[in-house]
């Protein structure tokens, strides 16, 4: 029996020649886990992802432990890591205290996280949208003065559990204000996974028409309704070349109970490799990392590609 571990590449028109795989598993993927994950496992996860070819990775968040207990070990984690300088290493730092902690570890890129809705901004940051952006202003300013890049997340881009459908103009306004604060890149997040391909195309066209180049934009889709991959392909056809993913499809949000897992890294890799798109990432190795991590978390691997690769590997033995 022949085991098929990788897809046969057949070029697909309309996709970029190369896509940046932006791995958020160590932060966004693990933050909602109720059982504490040891720093040893986190270090091994990051090192194994980098060994598999991941070159953009969000490591952790400099937030108060009361907000996200799972990430209370951020300083210890960063102190133990020694990654190649070629790896884009990002740390979430929503305020000046977090930025100071990040700078102590020689981090070269930080991220801030805004919301496109008032309801989620209050629940996630205990601040209005305007107050949150005012908090980020000195963070972005000082980070840029220190020579750091700043990534700006925009949550709830399509729907909000408390407000319903989110107006496109509202999302574009937050994007514009983050760029004006000094953000060097953006990540547009469908936090509860309710977006459709049509909505993706419409929003990205509006962002582009506002003067923000899509070369600055990444997409971050949760898979609540099974649309994360389809929405991602729509974004790539529109001109986006950076995609946020999490190994094994981990993820969620402590402040939005309807948020489910992220698009699985290996699911996206299977599609891109099959379409002849370069990523520089080893699909099989990422699938193995996802299977290993699922074991550490005490559950079966949930992503379809990782599960299929695991089964085909066992069949070939």
Phi and psi in degrees as a GROMACS rama.xvg file:
@    title "Ramachandran Plot"
@    xaxis  label "Phi"
@    yaxis  label "Psi"
@TYPE xy
-90.6215  125.684  UNK-2
-89.966  130.543  UNK-3
-101.182  105.631  UNK-4
-94.7568  -24.1977  UNK-5
-136.36  151.603  UNK-6
-76.348  153.005  UNK-7
-74.3321  122.185  UNK-8
-73.5892  126.604  UNK-9
-133.774  115.449  UNK-10
-56.9506  137.969  UNK-11
-119.925  122.359  UNK-12
-62.2561  148.153  UNK-13
94.5551  -7.64177  UNK-14
-101.676  151.598  UNK-15
-68.0934  155.061  UNK-16
-68.4261  -25.7771  UNK-17
-143.437  142.913  UNK-18
-126.429  136.478  UNK-19
-84.3103  119.628  UNK-20
-87.8754  111.519  UNK-21
-104.172  103.57  UNK-22
-84.494  120.852  UNK-23
-111.343  6.7868  UNK-24
-55.1629  -46.8713  UNK-25
-62.3688  -26.212  UNK-26
-105.642  -71.0634  UNK-27
-67.8586  -30.8242  UNK-28
-71.2003  -39.399  UNK-29
-93.7542  -15.6098  UNK-30
-61.6034  -25.4854  UNK-31
-97.7985  2.81792  UNK-32
-69.4622  126.481  UNK-33
-76.5042  -30.9968  UNK-34
-86.3437  128.75  UNK-35
-57.0691  134.791  UNK-36
-103.15  127.279  UNK-37
-66.3762  154.465  UNK-38
-64.936  -28.5104  UNK-39
-60.7061  -44.8692  UNK-40
-65.4858  -40.4152  UNK-41
-64.5301  -43.5761  UNK-42
-60.9969  -46.0475  UNK-43
-64.5384  -39.2696  UNK-44
-57.61  -50.3134  UNK-45
-63.588  -45.0859  UNK-46
-63.9127  -38.4254  UNK-47
-70.5184  -36.39  UNK-48
-65.4047  -41.8905  UNK-49
-64.6091  -41.011  UNK-50
-62.8586  -27.1173  UNK-51
-81.2423  -3.99851  UNK-52
110.481  -0.79781  UNK-53
-64.1207  129.589  UNK-54
-121.616  4.94094  UNK-55
-138.374  120.884  UNK-56
-149.723  132.502  UNK-57
-92.3055  116.536  UNK-58
-83.2508  -45.6308  UNK-59
-170.683  -170.408  UNK-60
-135.159  137.108  UNK-61
-91.8369  75.6272  UNK-62
-124.725  163.016  UNK-63
-65.3449  136.513  UNK-64
-55.3248  -27.4296  UNK-65
-66.6238  -27.5996  UNK-66
-74.7485  -52.4042  UNK-67
-135.562  87.6628  UNK-68
-56.5767  -32.2392  UNK-69
-61.6997  -24.0048  UNK-70
-106.895  21.328  UNK-71
-66.3406  -16.3089  UNK-72
-95.1801  21.4474  UNK-73
-56.3443  -45.1178  UNK-74
-65.6765  -41.6666  UNK-75
-64.2167  -42.6404  UNK-76
-59.0653  -50.9323  UNK-77
-64.1972  -33.4791  UNK-78
-68.1493  -24.4562  UNK-79
-93.4211  -15.2027  UNK-80
-83.8329  143.193  UNK-81
-141.435  87.9171  UNK-82
-102.413  155.004  UNK-83
-60.7679  145.456  UNK-84
-63.1754  -16.254  UNK-85
-73.1459  -11.838  UNK-86
-88.0261  127.05  UNK-87
-74.4443  107.367  UNK-88
-108.25  117.422  UNK-89
-119.571  141.308  UNK-90
-128.719  132.537  UNK-91
-72.7412  127.502  UNK-92
-143.045  89.6433  UNK-93
-77.4776  -13.3951  UNK-94
-143.04  176.304  UNK-95
-64.987  -34.2248  UNK-96
-62.9742  -43.676  UNK-97
-64.892  -38.7596  UNK-98
-63.3711  -42.5571  UNK-99
-61.1264  -40.291  UNK-100
-64.0479  -41.1462  UNK-101
-65.0934  -42.5477  UNK-102
-62.8833  -30.9378  UNK-103
-65.0779  -20.2268  UNK-104
-104.375  14.2883  UNK-105
58.9713  32.9359  UNK-106
-65.3333  140.306  UNK-107
-104.466  -4.45707  UNK-108
-151.552  135.868  UNK-109
-123.684  165.492  UNK-110
-131.224  147.898  UNK-111
-121.143  157.113  UNK-112
-130.085  113.33  UNK-113
-104.744  166.958  UNK-114
-119.467  148.223  UNK-115
-87.3734  0.666833  UNK-116
-133.767  150.604  UNK-117
-66.9268  -41.0483  UNK-118
-60.966  -47.0591  UNK-119
-72.4949  -33.0917  UNK-120
-60.6106  -42.8362  UNK-121
-65.61  -41.5104  UNK-122
-74.6572  -34.5735  UNK-123
-85.8265  -36.0403  UNK-124
-123.526  -3.9411  UNK-125
58.6595  34.1732  UNK-126
-146.051  154.821  UNK-127
-70.4054  169.972  UNK-128
-60.8293  -43.8408  UNK-129
-64.3531  -41.6738  UNK-130
-65.1444  -37.9774  UNK-131
-64.5193  -45.6446  UNK-132
-64.3969  -35.3276  UNK-133
-65.1555  -34.7758  UNK-134
-67.6876  -36.2352  UNK-135
-75.2593  -24.5151  UNK-136
-55.3189  -52.2958  UNK-137
-68.2798  -28.318  UNK-138
-64.0173  -51.902  UNK-139
-62.8738  -41.2705  UNK-140
-62.7983  -48.0247  UNK-141
-68.1867  -39.3444  UNK-142
-59.8198  -44.922  UNK-143
-65.066  -38.23  UNK-144
-61.2592  -31.0321  UNK-145
-84.8976  0.250753  UNK-146
86.2003  13.7979  UNK-147
-89.57  149.347  UNK-148
-81.8275  155.14  UNK-149
-131.225  123.545  UNK-150
-100.191  132.269  UNK-151
-109.179  116.815  UNK-152
-85.5191  142.129  UNK-153
-123.852  113.607  UNK-154
-92.5877  162.049  UNK-155
58.3625  48.7803  UNK-156
-75.3211  -20.4067  UNK-157
-117.211  -38.7443  UNK-158
-151.272  151.971  UNK-159
-130.453  133.874  UNK-160
-60.1602  -25.6693  UNK-161
-100.631  -23.4726  UNK-162
-115.344  -11.2313  UNK-163
81.502  -148.868  UNK-164
-63.2609  138.601  UNK-165
-99.993  127.004  UNK-166
-61.2538  138.326  UNK-167
-57.6102  -43.5644  UNK-168
-60.2483  -31.9286  UNK-169
-67.3874  -40.9737  UNK-170
-67.7787  -45.2413  UNK-171
-61.7393  -38.1799  UNK-172
-62.1317  -42.4169  UNK-173
-65.3727  -41.4771  UNK-174
-58.0746  -47.5534  UNK-175
-60.8223  -43.1402  UNK-176
-68.1601  -34.846  UNK-177
-65.8454  -40.8166  UNK-178
-64.3168  -40.3917  UNK-179
-64.4589  -30.1995  UNK-180
-71.736  -19.8532  UNK-181
122.659  5.7451  UNK-182
-64.9446  134.483  UNK-183
-95.3071  -11.096  UNK-184
-155.211  161.753  UNK-185
-128.232  152.412  UNK-186
-128.846  118.227  UNK-187
-95.4762  117.504  UNK-188
-111.512  123.369  UNK-189
-88.6571  80.3249  UNK-190
-58.678  -35.8623  UNK-191
-107.579  7.38531  UNK-192
66.8948  38.2644  UNK-193
-104.256  0.135653  UNK-194
-74.204  157.475  UNK-195
-119.892  167.174  UNK-196
-58.9783  -38.9175  UNK-197
-61.9317  -40.9302  UNK-198
-65.9623  -37.9996  UNK-199
-60.8128  -49.9126  UNK-200
-61.0503  -42.134  UNK-201
-65.0097  -45.3398  UNK-202
-65.5743  -44.5129  UNK-203
-65.4189  -35.3868  UNK-204
-63.5256  -40.1017  UNK-205
-67.9569  -39.5156  UNK-206
-62.726  -45.7576  UNK-207
-62.2258  -43.5082  UNK-208
-67.2215  -20.7412  UNK-209
-78.1961  -7.13868  UNK-210
103.472  2.25139  UNK-211
-94.2181  117.403  UNK-212
-67.616  139.459  UNK-213
-71.2802  -9.09888  UNK-214
-69.0209  -15.8229  UNK-215
-92.829  -5.77537  UNK-216
-108.005  133.493  UNK-217
-113.654  161.926  UNK-218
-119.003  148.998  UNK-219
-139.881  96.1958  UNK-220
-111.576  130.608  UNK-221
-90.969  155.245  UNK-222
-107.795  34.7347  UNK-223
-53.5187  -44.6426  UNK-224
-108.435  19.0051  UNK-225
71.479  22.3083  UNK-226
-106.8  1.89652  UNK-227
-60.8994  -43.9944  UNK-228
-68.2112  -45.6455  UNK-229
-60.6554  -42.1397  UNK-230
-66.0079  -35.7252  UNK-231
-65.1207  -44.0405  UNK-232
-62.2457  -38.8962  UNK-233
-60.346  -42.4502  UNK-234
-64.1543  -40.5978  UNK-235
-65.3786  -38.8707  UNK-236
-66.6115  -25.6718  UNK-237
-80.7084  -15.4807  UNK-238
124.621  -3.10496  UNK-239
-73.0444  143.646  UNK-240
-130.052  7.56479  UNK-241
-122.889  130.141  UNK-242
-129.936  127.422  UNK-243
-81.5691  132.21  UNK-244
-144.724  165.547  UNK-245
-135.209  130.722  UNK-246
-54.3762  130.33  UNK-247
76.3194  1.91868  UNK-248
73.0378  23.5944  UNK-249
-66.3881  160.036  UNK-250
142.457  179.292  UNK-251
149.834  -174.191  UNK-252
-143.309  128.045  UNK-253
-61.2584  -21.4051  UNK-254
-110.453  9.04596  UNK-255
-141.893  95.0935  UNK-256
-62.9775  -22.6705  UNK-257
-82.0811  -4.53885  UNK-258
-74.8352  128.16  UNK-259
-109.023  -163.709  UNK-260
-66.4423  160.659  UNK-261
-75.762  166.003  UNK-262
-57.7495  128.366  UNK-263
-70.6852  134.587  UNK-264
-53.3138  -47.346  UNK-265
-71.7217  -28.8158  UNK-266
-65.3866  -43.8078  UNK-267
-66.0147  -41.824  UNK-268
-60.9385  -40.8659  UNK-269
-58.4027  -46.2069  UNK-270
-65.7038  -47.236  UNK-271
-66.2583  -43.5284  UNK-272
-63.9386  -38.1578  UNK-273
-66.8086  -24.7874  UNK-274
-94.4484  7.39969  UNK-275
76.7006  19.6464  UNK-276
-92.1681  130.995  UNK-277
-77.4732  139.667  UNK-278
-131.795  -21.886  UNK-279
76.1085  9.13016  UNK-280
-114.336  140.048  UNK-281
-84.1048  108.116  UNK-282
-56.9167  -48.2133  UNK-283
-64.833  -40.0432  UNK-284
-65.2948  -40.1988  UNK-285
-63.9759  -40.4956  UNK-286
-60.7543  -39.5729  UNK-287
-66.2584  -38.7344  UNK-288
-61.9492  -42.5333  UNK-289
-63.9604  -41.0142  UNK-290
-65.1794  -41.25  UNK-291
-62.8409  -45.0391  UNK-292
-64.0835  -40.6046  UNK-293
-58.2286  -40.5606  UNK-294
-62.4195  -40.6664  UNK-295
-64.8581  -31.1547  UNK-296
-87.6573  -4.14274  UNK-297
77.9341  34.0823  UNK-298
-151.034  164.145  UNK-299
-68.0736  154.089  UNK-300
-66.5699  137.134  UNK-301
-98.6456  -24.1925  UNK-302
-74.1246  144.311  UNK-303
-68.3771  -41.3415  UNK-304
-64.7832  -44.0868  UNK-305
-63.4628  -41.5282  UNK-306
-63.8637  -44.5231  UNK-307
-66.1069  -40.7763  UNK-308
-65.3914  -39.16  UNK-309
-62.7074  -43.5184  UNK-310
-65.8443  -44.2352  UNK-311
-68.3883  -31.8712  UNK-312
-65.8418  -44.0514  UNK-313
-64.3514  -36.9782  UNK-314
-66.9102  -27.7673  UNK-315
-82.5313  -10.919  UNK-316
